Amino acid sequence: MAEPVRGRLLGLGVGPGDPELITLKSLRLLRGAPVVAYYASKESRGNAFATVESELRAEQILEPLIYPITGKRPPPPYDYELVMRDFYDASAARLAAHLDAGRDVAVLCEGDPFFYGSFMYLHDRLAERYASEVVPGVCSVLASASVLRTPLVYRDQCLLVVAGTLPEEALERQLAGVEAAAIMKLGSNFAKVRRVIARLGLMERARYVERATMDEECIRPLAEVDPASVPYFSMILIPGARWGEQ
Ligand SMILES: C[S@@+](CC[C@H](N)C(=O)[O-])C[C@H]1O[C@@H](n2cnc3c(N)ncnc32)[C@H](O)[C@@H]1O
């Protein structure tokens, strides 16, 4: 008997927020997919969903993957890593049921799927068992440089990408002597990151943006940002020195 045809796992980068920044390829695969999965919180369907909502068809099956926890983690004995592993296992199993039934599953990915994206945990669990395709997206680092109107790296300059979730000493070690940097995952880590930037004498060069390319986009001088107001979807860029001015 012929093997049943199984569905494909599609990781679709939908860009940083502006719906016009999705690629033609992502849009084509999204429109053709019978199942659309997306990460969401208990309160919100998330940025990736909002970016493509107007493109979805009524017949498409929606699979919201609701994070068990967002924001501040409860103290031990709460085992965050275990909770998240179980969540990704259960999410992968839900998508596998569609794939086994022959339905392609499009997973919406904010920015690019393979750049700090939660899609990677599904890919890790499913891509060896099912055919998959990953469509790159405009990542938030480049979207941020574009809205800040700042070239990011010239010629042979190096770009460091770090997460603001790193401990303060590790951040300081990484950023010391940096030519250009993108510091992601700010939110409640903002005050710590700004302290490090100030200690390293980088305040003049550092640029802050929140929700780049989204309707609520906001650019502020780093020194004036109220740490209590900083959303998760924000970034600090330290652009490389303008070529010829180093
Ligand atoms: C889990 S990572 C996802 C990155 C995404 N896959 C990408 O390609 O940009 C989330 C972090 O990306 C950054 N980010 C994502 N979208 C952003 C936006 N529109 N403006 C500023 N930062 C953004 C923030 O630093 C946020 O904490």
The ligand as a Tripos MOL2 file, in Angstrom:
@<TRIPOS>MOLECULE
LIG
   27    29     1     0     0
SMALL
NO_CHARGES

@<TRIPOS>ATOM
      1 C1         12.6650   36.1490   20.5350 C.3       1 LIG1
      2 S1         13.4870   37.4480   19.7140 S.3       1 LIG1
      3 C2         12.8180   37.2680   18.1080 C.3       1 LIG1
      4 C3         13.6910   37.8470   17.0390 C.3       1 LIG1
      5 C4         13.0860   37.6810   15.6630 C.3       1 LIG1
      6 N1         13.0180   36.2770   15.2900 N.3       1 LIG1
      7 C5         13.8460   38.4510   14.6090 C.2       1 LIG1
      8 O1         14.2250   37.8830   13.5720 O.co2     1 LIG1
      9 O2         14.0180   39.6440   14.7930 O.co2     1 LIG1
     10 C6         12.6250   38.8170   20.3430 C.3       1 LIG1
     11 C7         13.4670   40.0790   20.3900 C.3       1 LIG1
     12 O3         13.5790   40.6090   19.0970 O.3       1 LIG1
     13 C8         13.6000   42.0260   19.1620 C.3       1 LIG1
     14 N2         12.5110   42.5440   18.3300 N.ar      1 LIG1
     15 C9         11.6410   41.8160   17.6270 C.ar      1 LIG1
     16 N3         10.8270   42.6160   16.9020 N.ar      1 LIG1
     17 C10        11.2100   43.8740   17.1640 C.ar      1 LIG1
     18 C11        10.7700   45.1450   16.6920 C.ar      1 LIG1
     19 N4          9.7810   45.2480   15.8080 N.pl3     1 LIG1
     20 N5         11.4000   46.2500   17.1710 N.ar      1 LIG1
     21 C12        12.4330   46.1380   18.0530 C.ar      1 LIG1
     22 N6         12.8840   44.9590   18.5170 N.ar      1 LIG1
     23 C13        12.2810   43.8460   18.0740 C.ar      1 LIG1
     24 C14        13.4550   42.4440   20.6070 C.3       1 LIG1
     25 O4         14.7310   42.7210   21.1230 O.3       1 LIG1
     26 C15        12.8520   41.1880   21.2090 C.3       1 LIG1
     27 O5         13.1800   41.1080   22.5750 O.3       1 LIG1
@<TRIPOS>BOND
     1     1     2 1
     2     2     3 1
     3     2    10 1
     4     3     4 1
     5     4     5 1
     6     5     6 1
     7     5     7 1
     8     7     8 2
     9     7     9 1
    10    10    11 1
    11    11    12 1
    12    11    26 1
    13    12    13 1
    14    13    14 1
    15    13    24 1
    16    14    15 ar
    17    14    23 ar
    18    15    16 ar
    19    16    17 ar
    20    17    18 ar
    21    17    23 ar
    22    18    19 1
    23    18    20 ar
    24    20    21 ar
    25    21    22 ar
    26    22    23 ar
    27    24    25 1
    28    24    26 1
    29    26    27 1
@<TRIPOS>SUBSTRUCTURE
     1 LIG1         1 GROUP 0 **** ****
